[in-house]
Amino acid sequence: MRLTILGCYAATPRTITNPTAQVLEIKNRLFLIDCGEGTQVQLRKNKIKFSKINHIFISHLHGDHFFGLIGTISTFALLGRTTDLHIYGPKGVKEIITLQLKLSNSWTTYDLFFHELESKESEVIFEDSKVIVKTIPLKHRVYTNGFLFQEKAGERKLNVDAVQQYDIHTAYYQKIKNGGDVTLDDGTVVANKELSFDPIPALSYAFCSDTVYNEDIIPIIQDVDILYHESTFLESEAALAQKTLHSTAIEAAKIALKANAKQLVLGHYSTRYDGIERFKQEAQTIFPNVLLGDDGVSFEFL
Amino acid sequence: MRLTILGCYAATPRTITNPTAQVLEIKNRLFLIDCGEGTQVQLRKNKIKFSKINHIFISHLHGDHFFGLIGTISTFALLGRTTDLHIYGPKGVKEIITLQLKLSNSWTTYDLFFHELESKESEVIFEDSKVIVKTIPLKHRVYTNGFLFQEKAGERKLNVDAVQQYDIHTAYYQKIKNGGDVTLDDGTVVANKELSFDPIPALSYAFCSDTVYNEDIIPIIQDVDILYHESTFLESEAALAQKTLHSTAIEAAKIALKANAKQLVLGHYSTRYDGIERFKQEAQTIFPNVLLGDDGVSFEFL
């Protein structure tokens, strides 16, 4: 699983920082999460192939999370894309995009599917054979969702040496991969753990931005491997975080701790600060495993 | 008069090129013309103060000319702007912007005035004491206007030595600046040209993008000082220019020649070419005074 941060700064794009957008590569699927202005250029800079993105998730309709969506959709069309594109986002996103396509008299060369979200409860919004995606209802100034991406547990790996040693017929292989024991011709039962290895662990990633500190999300993200949680402010601006329905680095760390996350990634930093190292220092007073998200940074998780 | 090209490439923004946006400084007024995605960052890169922009002109609603407008408007608000902002553009631009402001629950901190354009005839859309702006109806795939910016002729400059020599009372100064002669107490008439100098010549700038070759615009831009005319293609793609309602560099030069422009600035280059020098070479086979627009380039005209 690979997370590439295209942008992770709050509010306005600047010459040196970009608004929120990130690409999650999970089980060979590429998911684009949020799409601030300039995302298509950030995709180019980070050498991510447009054609591999089939699903875009939009957390909420503040500009720093979606003003780049119409440009991305249009560019895909200008490049002659034919593959379906799915957009998941708050109710209203379809009207915004289709109005602009209509007024520019520029329809897409591919089918565009909108999956508009309105529920205030967590729900499954995407599922295929290998990945499931659920919403994480967040508390912000407008209707906002985080997204929980979960790999499905894979099959057990066949222990080739062992099955050959026991001379087990290939007809049993799928049963073994599914976790079953095997009874030999002489009646001996060989336990599955002798015939197979554990599957590659299924990983999970939770994207939570933007939100005030909100413990209601903990049951949804419990035991998540990687938690990206917004940390717009340092503790000195805790009151401002509360007022604007954002979080501090320490609050992000508290959520990571209580949810038993393995790793916390910080982001959505206010541009008022000179650097971002302080965010890590403050978060680590609560929770040790902190990574600093930053534009153009890519993390691989195994 | 200073023209700063923020972006002058067609279609999609890339890591090295930007879609259309430019800033015209004329008589101490700053006009933003078109606003492709990333314009606010280009404004920052070119150190143009957001607070000095009070008027934005949008030629048409193709993405490479206006997808950066909503972000620019929002950033002005995030920075606490209080000065009025005027948007001139095709009918529909108000609906696009207000829908996005509504759905993001983020109203501007300043008054936003939309001047929606529908006329197919040239019309005056802005006028103050020093500048007048008229539309230039263009032929493109959607409703499109170019814009003609004209300085008003200034007052004549008082020849201070001469008026003192003739001992002319200050009460006559405004009459002299307006071009009037002065009759002295002894009945002698002193011609205005003895008492004043010519005013600084009034300059004019015509922005014509996007458009197919169209001689109908010539009467509107006749004798313009600076003509920016799109040249999406080289002559080898003349058929494609015709089909997509764009122009070639040679066609831009023909318009400059027939309109008796003093200077032609090229831009809106297709990104299919490796460099832009050929655009100038081809245009100069028709018209000598050609400047190549390019991102981040600034021209001063006197």
Chai-1 contact restraints between the chains, C-beta under 6 A:
chainA,res_idxA,chainB,res_idxB,connection_type,confidence,min_distance_angstrom,max_distance_angstrom,comment,restraint_id
A,A11,B,L78,contact,1.0,0.0,6.0,A-B,restraint_1
A,T12,B,T75,contact,1.0,0.0,6.0,A-B,restraint_2
A,T12,B,L78,contact,1.0,0.0,6.0,A-B,restraint_3
A,P13,B,V41,contact,1.0,0.0,6.0,A-B,restraint_4
A,T15,B,V41,contact,1.0,0.0,6.0,A-B,restraint_5
A,T15,B,R44,contact,1.0,0.0,6.0,A-B,restraint_6
A,T15,B,K45,contact,1.0,0.0,6.0,A-B,restraint_7
A,E37,B,G71,contact,1.0,0.0,6.0,A-B,restraint_8
A,G38,B,G38,contact,1.0,0.0,6.0,A-B,restraint_9
A,V41,B,P13,contact,1.0,0.0,6.0,A-B,restraint_10
A,V41,B,T15,contact,1.0,0.0,6.0,A-B,restraint_11
A,R44,B,T15,contact,1.0,0.0,6.0,A-B,restraint_12
A,K45,B,T15,contact,1.0,0.0,6.0,A-B,restraint_13
A,L61,B,L103,contact,1.0,0.0,6.0,A-B,restraint_14
A,L61,B,S104,contact,1.0,0.0,6.0,A-B,restraint_15
A,H62,B,S104,contact,1.0,0.0,6.0,A-B,restraint_16
A,G63,B,G71,contact,1.0,0.0,6.0,A-B,restraint_17
A,G63,B,S74,contact,1.0,0.0,6.0,A-B,restraint_18
A,F67,B,I70,contact,1.0,0.0,6.0,A-B,restraint_19
A,F67,B,G71,contact,1.0,0.0,6.0,A-B,restraint_20
A,I70,B,F67,contact,1.0,0.0,6.0,A-B,restraint_21
A,G71,B,E37,contact,1.0,0.0,6.0,A-B,restraint_22
A,G71,B,G63,contact,1.0,0.0,6.0,A-B,restraint_23
A,G71,B,F67,contact,1.0,0.0,6.0,A-B,restraint_24
A,S74,B,G63,contact,1.0,0.0,6.0,A-B,restraint_25
A,T75,B,T12,contact,1.0,0.0,6.0,A-B,restraint_26
A,L78,B,A11,contact,1.0,0.0,6.0,A-B,restraint_27
A,L78,B,T12,contact,1.0,0.0,6.0,A-B,restraint_28
A,G92,B,L103,contact,1.0,0.0,6.0,A-B,restraint_29
A,I96,B,L99,contact,1.0,0.0,6.0,A-B,restraint_30
A,I96,B,Q100,contact,1.0,0.0,6.0,A-B,restraint_31
A,L99,B,I96,contact,1.0,0.0,6.0,A-B,restraint_32
A,Q100,B,I96,contact,1.0,0.0,6.0,A-B,restraint_33
A,L103,B,L61,contact,1.0,0.0,6.0,A-B,restraint_34
A,L103,B,G92,contact,1.0,0.0,6.0,A-B,restraint_35
A,S104,B,L61,contact,1.0,0.0,6.0,A-B,restraint_36
A,S104,B,H62,contact,1.0,0.0,6.0,A-B,restraint_37
A,N105,B,V142,contact,1.0,0.0,6.0,A-B,restraint_38
A,V142,B,N105,contact,1.0,0.0,6.0,A-B,restraint_39
